[in-house]
Amino acid sequence: MAKTLVLDVCGTLMCEINARVSPELVGSAIRLQGDELGRSMILKRPHLSKFLERMAKLFDVVAFTSRAQRRAETILDVLDPAKEFFSRRLYLDSCKKGGKVKDLAVLERPLNRVIIVDDTSSKCVLNPDNLVLVSRFKRHNLSTDRGLLDLIPVLEELSKEEVEDVRPVIHARFGKKVMNVLKQQERDSDHQTGETKMKGHQVEGSGRINALGRALTKILRHRAAELNLEMRSDGFCKVADLLRLDFTTRSKVPLSAHTVEEVLQAVEQNSKERLATMVDESGELLIRANQGHTLLDAVCSDDLLEEISIDDNMLAVCVHGTFKHALPGILRDGLKTMGRKHVHFAAGLPGAGEVVSGMRGSCDALVFVNAARAMADGMKFYVSKNGVVLTEGFEQCVPAKYFDKIVEWPSNVLLHDREEITE
């Protein structure tokens, strides 16, 4: 029986472009079904067809994406229209931590015979020795991208029957790089301990980068308009423009004293993936906050986020973390955006030691919302790149009639049931 090859999709096999933002790439891209305006088009990675044809002969190939099913199906139907390459398709609802982690245990196959190809090591933290890292697909560099082509001989070697366990082979080739990234993320997820040494504008240790990440998040979520920073409707701004702002971080370092490399480091080290970068068609490095905006008119939900369909089946759990002292007002007025563009939710419960995007770790009450019922009434729900579930509600509010229950957390003691809420 052939070994299993799991392929990440977005960033590994393809990327999306906006026809309005990248008109010069439209001729190379494929319009998604039902998107007549070209708001989102698919750009296949160079050598994709050759790669998939070869892999399908060597492996049982599975597509595994952290996108919601409805959107992902549309993309995968472009990549594999005849359904000849992927024997199985896994979506956001098969991920953990709201889409931030892929667990290969979901395959129910011997892990010594499973390989996953992904451009993001943090999504494979549960199976690092199964991960073959590939460079991220950068659409501005189509003529020189060899990411998939260079993987073919590596995967051909791993497919051989004499390789009884792929993990030691993968670890020997990719393990050091993967573990370095994961260890760095683990260090950066801990709160800084000890004193941070400062010399003028030079701050030693992770404090400088941590403070930079906080500053970038604040500006991109809340202060871009005030600082006259130009922002696109999808939330992206030029990193070069950011570094010219008259703004000083908590570590007393002006933004102008930071480098582009430090910005990228701050994005990579953010434990909740609040920030994202991309390179536009002209080679300009852009950055945005993935969610949490109070810039109500600057960003458009349809451009910033991915809409969730009622058919996606990813919101079996849709929960908002809050505090018991706020419940009387929530029961009376519903969940309000509180000055932000969206009400934030998590698509799962916080487990022991886990941080769930979309929920404060210190919350002591959980409001469970029936998202399917709300969507049936016309409320739009979205998911951000870092797995936060968001909605503008109706007039910036999710009415209490859509609540299923409210429980105390972490005791899980029922505080209010649906019947009591809707009386």
N, C-alpha and C positions, 0 to 999 in steps of 0.2 A: 504493500500500500504506500502511496506517495506521501511524503511529508507535507505539512501544512505551512503555507506561506500567507501571512496576514499582512495586508497592505493598507497603510494609512492613505487617505484620499487627498484632502485639501492641504496643499503645501508640499505634498510628496508626488502626486500624480498630475495635479492640475492646480490652477488658481483661478479666482474670479476677477473679472474686470468690470468696471462701469463704463458704458459707452460714452457717457457724458464727460467722464474724467479722463479716459484713455482712448480718444477717438482714433488715434493712429494704429491701435491694435485691433480694431474691430474686424478688419479684413482677415486676421489670423484666428479670430475667436468664433465660438459657436453660441448662438442665441438660445437660451433656455426656453422650453415650451411654455407658452402662456405669458412670456415677458416681451410683449411687443415693443415696449419702450427701450429695451436694451439696458435696463438698469443693472442687470447682472448677466454677464456672459462668461462662458467657460473658455479658458485658454489651456490647451493640453500641453503637458511638458514635452520637450523635444525627446524623440526616440520612444515615446510611450507605446506605440503600436508594436514595435519590435520587442520591447521589454515584456509586454503582456503576452504576446504570442509565445515567446520563449518560456516564460514562467508557467503558463498553462500546460505546457508539455512536461514540465519537471515536477510541478507541485499541485496540490489541491489548494487553489487560491481563494482567500477570503478577504473581502473588503471590510474594513473596520473604521468607521468615521465617528467623530463626536458631534456630527450634525444631526438635527432632528430628521426623522425618517422621511417625511414628505419631501423636504428639500433635497435630502441626500439621494433619494430615488431618482429625482429629476437629473441630478448630476451624473449618477452612475449609469443611467440610461444613455447618456451622451458618450461616456467612456466605453461602455460595453453594450451597445444597442442590441446585439444578437444574443446577449447573455451567454457568451461562450467562454468568458475568462473567469468570472467570479462564481464559485459554486454556492457561496453564501454571502449575505450582506448583513453587517451588524451596525447599529446606529447608536444615537445618544442614549437611548434607554438601556443599552447593554453596558454603558460606562458607569464608573463610580464617581463620587464627589461632584455630581452635577456636570459630568462630561470632562473632568480634568484628568481622569485616570482610566486607562484601559486594562482590564484584568483578563489575561488569556485563559483563566480557568473557565470562563463562559463557554469556551469551545468544547470543553469536556473531552480533550484529547491529550495524549501523553506529551508533556512539555519538552521532553528530550527530542521531539520530532516537530517542534513548532518554531517558526521564525517570524518575527514581526519587523517590518521595515517602516520606520517613522522618522520624521525630521525633528521631533521634539522628545527629548529623553525623559522629561518630567511626566509625560503621559504614560510611560512604561515603567514607572518606579517599582511596580510589583513584580516585574519580570525583566530586570535589567540584562540578564545573561542571554535572553532571547532576542535582544534588540540589535538590529543592524541599522546604524545611524546613516541617514542620507542627508546631503545638503538640502536646504530649503530651496524650493523653486522660486527663482527671482525673474519675474517676467520681463524686466528691462534688459536681460542678458540672454535672450533666446539663442543667439548664434553660437554661444560658447558653453551652454549648459550641457554637461555630460553626466549629470547625477545618476540617471537611470542606466545609461550605457555602461558606466563604470561598475555598476552593481551586478551586471549579468555574470561575469566570471566568478565573482564572490559567491553568488547564490548557486551557480552551477556546481561549485565545489561542495557546498553544504548539502546539495540534493543527493549526493552519492550515497549508496547504501552502506559503504564502509564507514561513513560518519554516523555512528550509532547514536551519539548524543551531540546535538549541534551546539549546546551551551558552552562547553570548554573552548570550542573553535571560535565561536563568536566572542567570548570573553578575551581570548588571546589577542584578537584583532581590534575589537572595539571597546573592550571592558574598561580600560584605563580612562579613555575619554568620557565614557558614560558615567563612571563612578565619580570622576572629578566634578562633573556638572551636578550630579545628585548630591554629593557631599557639600558643594558650595550652596546649593539650595537649602539643604538641611541647616547649615550654619546660619544662613541669612533669615531663616524662619524663626530662629530663636531671638528673643529680645536681647539687645546689646547689653553686655555685662562689663563691669569695670569702667574705668575712666577712659574717655576719648581724649587723646593728646592733640592739642591745637598749636600750630605755629603759623601766625599770620593767617593766610588763606589756605594753608596746607593742613588738612585734618587727616591724621593717621587712623588706619583701621576702617571698619565697615561703616562707621558713623557718617562719614562724608557721603558715601553712596546712598545710605539709607535716607539721609536728609534730602538728598537730591531727588530720590524717588517720591518722597512726600511732597516736595515742592512742585514737581511735575504734575502729580495727581491733582493738587489743589488748583494749579493754573488751568489745566486742561478740563477740569470739571466745573470750576466756579469763576475763574477770574480772567479768562481770555478776552472777553469784551472790554472789561475795565482796563486791561493792559494793552488794548488795541492789537491783539494777536489775531491774525487772520485764520479763520477756521472753516473747513469745508463742512458740508451738510452731514458727512459721515464721521465728523469729529476729528479728522486728521489735520495737523498743523505741521509746518516745516520745523525740523529740529534746529536749523540754522537761525530761524527767527526767534525761537525760544531762547537760545543761548545769547541773544542780543538784548533780552529784556533787562530792565532795571529791577532786579529782584534778587533777594538774598535768602539763602536757605537757613534752616535752624542751626546749622553748624557754622553760621556766619560766613559762608562762602558765596560770593556773587555767582549768578548763573554764568556770567561771562568768563569766570575762572575755570569752568568745567569743560571737558572735552566731549566730543561725540562718542568716543569709546566709553566714557563714564555714563553717558545717557543710556547706551545699550546695556551696560552692566546693571544699571538701576532697573531697567525693564526686566531683565532676565532674573534678577534677584527678588522681585516682588512676589511674596509668597501667595498672594491672592490673584496674581495675574491681572492687576487693575489696568496695566498699560500694554499697548501693542505698537509695533513699528511696521513700516512697509517702505519700499522704495518705489517711487512713481516712475512713469515712462521716461522721464527726463533724467533719471538717476538721482533725484532729490530724496533724501531720507525724511520720512514723515513719522509722526507719533500721535497717538490719541489715548484718551481714557476710554476703557471699554464700556463703562456705565457709570452711573452716579452723578450725572450732569444736573446743574441748576441753570444752565444756559438754555432756557426754554426755547428761544427762537433760533439759536445758532445751529442746533443739530436736529436732524429729522430721524424719527424712529425707524422708518423703512430703510434708510441708508446706513444708519449706525448699527442696527441689530438684525437678527433673523427672525421673521415671524413664525410662530408656532401654529400649526393647523390643529383643529379639533381631532383630525384623523391620525396625528402623530403619536398619540398614546404615550407621551412622555411626562404628562402632568397628573399621573395617578396620585402623586403627592405634590401639593403646592402649598408651601407653608411660609408664613411670615413670622419672624422672631421679634418679640417686643417685650414690654415689661408690665407686670401686673398693675402697677399704679396707673398705667395708661389705658387700661381696659374699659373703664366707664365711658371715656370719650370715644373709643373705637367702636364700642357697641352702639353708641348713640349716633355717631357721624360716619362710621365706616373707616376704612384704611385710606388715609390721604397721602398725597405725594410729599407733603410737608416742604414745599419750596423746590423740590427736585422735579425732574421731568417724569419720573416713574415711581411707582410703588415697587419695592424689591421683594422677591421671594426666592426660596431655595426649592429645588426639585427633589429634596431628600432631607432626612433628619441628621442632625449632628451626632456622630458616633463618639466613642471614647477617644479623646485626644485629637479628633479631626476638626478642621476648620472648614465650614461649608460656606462657599461664596453666596452672598445674598443674605447672610444672617450674622448678627453679632454673637460672638462666643459667650457674652455675658448675659444674654437674654434669659428671662425666667418665665416666659409665657410664649406659647406658639398658637398662631391663628391658622387653622386649616381652611383653605379656600377651595370651593368646587369650581375649578377653572373651566371644566367642560360646560357647566351650566352657564357660566359667565360668557364664554365664547359663543354659545348658542344664542345668547341675547345680543351678540355683536361686539363684545369687548375683545380687543386685540391683546394677545400676549406675545412676548418676544423672548429670545434667549441671546445673551451676549456671548462674546468670544470666550469669556472665562466662566461660562456656565451659570450666570445669574439670570433668573427668570424675572421679567419686567412687564409692567403694563401701565399705560396712562389712565386706565380705568374709564369711567364716565365722568367727564369734567374733573379730572385729577382725583378721583375717588373710587374705591371699590366698596360698594354698599354692603352692609352687614348681612343682607339677605343671601349673599353668596357664601357666607361662612358655613362650614360643616360642623366645626367644633372649635373650642379653645381649651387647651390643656396647660397645666403648670409644667415647667421644665426645670430640671431633668426628671422629676418624679413621675411625669406623665399622668398625673391625677387630673380627671376631667373637671374643668371649671364651668363650662357652659356647653350644652349640646345644641344641635340645630333647632330643635323645637323651642327651647328656651330663648334662643337668639332671635327667632323670627316672630315671637309672640307680639 
